[in-house]
């Protein structure tokens, strides 16, 4: 992996235990390290930082590939993990070391961070001012080993901490709850039922089951490319079927035991939309059939790809 394609992003969001998992294992994320930054003391200890005498904040430093996971997306994800109106800490963690901040590593990051903060202020999501600081990155000191990947090492304690601290309740109220209401307003009833409630539309009575136009199918919620007409075929099941996704990382699989059956559900990575199921009876080289609900998809015709920002996918039709 070429180093010139990697960048750092540094965020303080209260307890660093809770700021690793949201970013970890996403496409383009190389590492997420818990640590301390913003102060003057070199190589501070956890006890020193918690005493609020070093000027450091608990933070995470993310090494990422911007061409795969842009900095703008990291910023959106960061805001969704915190209470940006709290100037005294985060949730039940109080004090200087638990304040929130974006530490920018370049002028471009600074401008993007300021723009994202402004958009959040203008959104009306919060009634109180946004107080998260945007400051230039300072030396970052990795925390002690037992703090790294805490959510993996001590899963039960981690989940208990998130719940007990009030973080999960806040995120549910101010982010997921409001986002769900916005989705209800943006999607049709069947689109919402399928993508958010794991619903299934009727076979042979949906938009794309016999659709033959050239183009790509994107997630109705996130707009992320999912499938191409070049991999679509008539499986005779009454739903659009594909032999493979455009990007395997964007389509994740989960075990589904509902309705007394054992099946493999497929969901979109970015939006966590329910898409359909995958079966082992397809005609392609991998023998797979992605049976997808039309209501989870939006179609972009080949001739509109460039205009709608999907120009790189025109290569699929050359």
N, C-alpha and C positions, 0 to 999 in steps of 0.2 A: 504494500500500500504506500503510495507516494506521500511524503510528509507535506508537500506543498498543497495538497488537497484537503488538509485537515485544519480546523480552527478550534479555538476554545470559546466556550460560553460559561460565564460564572454568575450564579444566582444565589442570593440569600433568601430563604423562605421560612425562617424559624428553624425548628429542629431538623437537622440535616438527615436524620433517619428517614423522614417522610418525603424528602426531596430527591431520592435516588430512584425508587421504583417507577414513578411516572415517566422518566426519561429512559430508563434502562431497557436494553434489548429492542429498541425501535430501529427501523431501517436507517443506516447512516450514523448511528451512535456507536462510537468506538469504546468509550469508557465514561463512567460517572464516578467521581471521587468525592468523598466527604472531606471537608477540611475547614480551615479558618482563613479569613482574609479581611482586609480593610483596616487593620491596626498597624502598630509600629513594632511590636516585639517579634523577634525572630523565633521561629519554631515554638510557638506557645503550646502549652498542654491544655487538655480539655478542662481541667480544674481552673486554670488561669483564665481561660476564655469565659467560663461560666461565672467567674467572680466579677466580670464586667470591668476589669482593670487594664486590659490590654488594647481595647479599642477594636478588637476583631469581632466579626460576625460569623456564626455558623453558616457554611455555604457549601455548594456543590460546584465542582468544575467539570464541565462536559467537553469531551473531545469528540468532534463530529465532522462529517463530510457534508459541507453546505450544498453540494450539487444533488445530494440525495435527500437530506433533511435540512431545509433552509433555516437560517437564523430566525426569520419571521415566525416559523412554526414553533420553534423553541420558546419564543416569547409568548405566544398564545397559550402554550401548555403551562408555562411558568405562572401566568396570571391565574390560571384555573386551579392552582394548588394553594393559594394564599388568601388572607384577608388584607387587601392592599390599603385599607383605611385605618389600620391599627398602627399607631406610632410608638407603642410601648412594648411591642413584642409580637407573638403569634399565639392566639388561643390561650391555653393556661400557662404557657411559657412566657415569662415577663423579663424585661431587662434589655440592655443594649445589644447583647450578643444574639438576640432572637429577632431583631428588626429585619425588615425586608429591603432588598436592594438588587439592582441589576448593575453588575460591574462590566463595563464595555471594554473590549480589547482593540477597537479601531474606531475611527470616525464614522464609518458606515454603521457599525453596531450601535453607536451612540444615537445616530439619527433614527435608526429603526426602532430603538427602545423608546425614544422620546415620542415618536409617532404612535407607537402602540399604546403608550400611557395616555396620550391625548385622546385616542379613539375610545379607550376604556372610560375616560372621564366623560366623554360626550355621549356614551351609550346609555347613561341613566341607570345602569345596573346597580350602582351603589348611590345612596343618598348622601353619604359623607365624602369628603375630599380624598383623593388618591394620594397617599403619603409615601409610597415606595420610592426610595432614592435611586437615581441613575448617576453613577459615579465611575470614574476611571478605574480600571483594574489595577490592583496592587499585588504584591507577592502573595501567592497562595500556598498554604502549608497543609499537606495532607494530615488528616486526623489519625489517631491511633488505630491500629489494625482492627480492634474489636468493633470499631464504629463502621468499618467499611462493609457494604452490602448487608447491613443489619437486617433488612427485611427478609433476606434469604436465610441468615444464620439463626435468627430468633423470630420465626414467623408469627407464632402465637402472641408473643410479647409485643411485636410490632403492630399487629392488628388491634390488640387491646389498647395500646398507646394512642393510635390514631383515633379510635372511638372515644376513649376517655378524655383526650385533650380537647375534643370538640371540633377537630379539623374536618372529619368526615361529614358531620352534621352540617357544618358551614358550607362545604363544597356542594352537598346535596341541595341545600336551600338556595344558594346564590348562583350556582353554575348549572348543575344538572336539572334542577327544577325549572328554572327560567328557560334553559335551552329546550327542554321538552315542550314547553308552551309555545315557543317560537316555531318548533318543528310542526306542531299541530296546526299552526296557522299557515305554514309554508307548504305542507304536503297535503295531498288528497287523503280522504279517509282510508282508502285501500293501501296507499303508499305508507301511511303511518302505521296501520295495522300490521303490514308485512314487515317493515324494517324495525319497528320498535317493540312489537308484541309477538314476534316470531310467527306471524300469520302466513297463510297460504292462499293464493288467489285461485279461482276455478281454472281447471285445464281447458284449453281450446277457447277460452273466453278471456284472453288477456292480450295486451298490446303487441308483444313481440314473438309469440309462439311460432308464427309462420312468416316472420319478417325476413326479407332477403336483401335489403339494401346494404351497400358497402359502407362500413364505418366502424366506430367503436362504441361500446356500452360502458357508461361510467356510473359510479355510485350516485343515486338520486340525492343523497344527503351531502356527501363531501365533494363530489365531482371527480373523485379519483378514478382513473382508468381501470376497468376490471376485465372486460372481454372484448374480443375483436370478431367481426363478422367472418374473418378468414378462418376462424376456429369454430364457427357455428354450424350446426347440422340438425336435420329433422330426426329426432329420436322417437317420434310417434307418441310422446307422452303428453303433449298439450302444453308444454312449457318450453321456453327457449333453452337450448342445450348447447354446451360448448365442450370441446375436448381439453382445453386448458385455459388458464387466465393469462392476461397480458403480462402481469407481474405477480409472481407467486407470493411475494412478501405482502401484497395488499389483500390477499384472500387467505384467511386463516380457517383452520378446521377445529371443530369441537364435537365431542361425543353427544349424541341426542338419543335419549331413551324414552321420549314422550310417545303417547299413543300405543304403548305396548310393543314398540319396535326399537331395534338398535340400528341407528343410522349415523352418518357423519354430516353434521351441519357445516355450512360455510358462511362466514361472516366477513365483512370488510374490516380491515385493520384500523383504518383511520377513524371512521365514523361508528364502528361497531354495529353496523346495520346487518340484520338478518337478510341473507341473500337467497338461500335455498339449501340444497344438499348435493353431495358428490357420491357417485356410485361407481362400481368397478365393472361396468358393462358398456363402456364407450368404444368407439371404433379407432381411436387414435393410438399412437405407439405406446402410450402409458396406460391404455385401457380404461380411461376415466370419462365419466359423463357428469359435467357440472349442470345440474338441473336447477335453473334460476327463476325466481319470480320476476315477471316483467315490471311489477310495481317497485322493485328495488333498483331499477335501471333508468337511465336517461340515454337516448341514442344521439350520437353526434355523426352526421353524414360525412363521408370522406371529403367532400368538397368544402365542408365547413370547419375542418380540423384546425387549419391555420388561423382562421378568424376567431375561433373560440379558445385559442391558447393551447391546442393539442398538436401543434405542427410537427413535433418529433415523431408522431405516430403515423404520419403519411408514408413512412418507409414500409409499413406493413402491407401496403397496397402497390408497391412498385414491382 
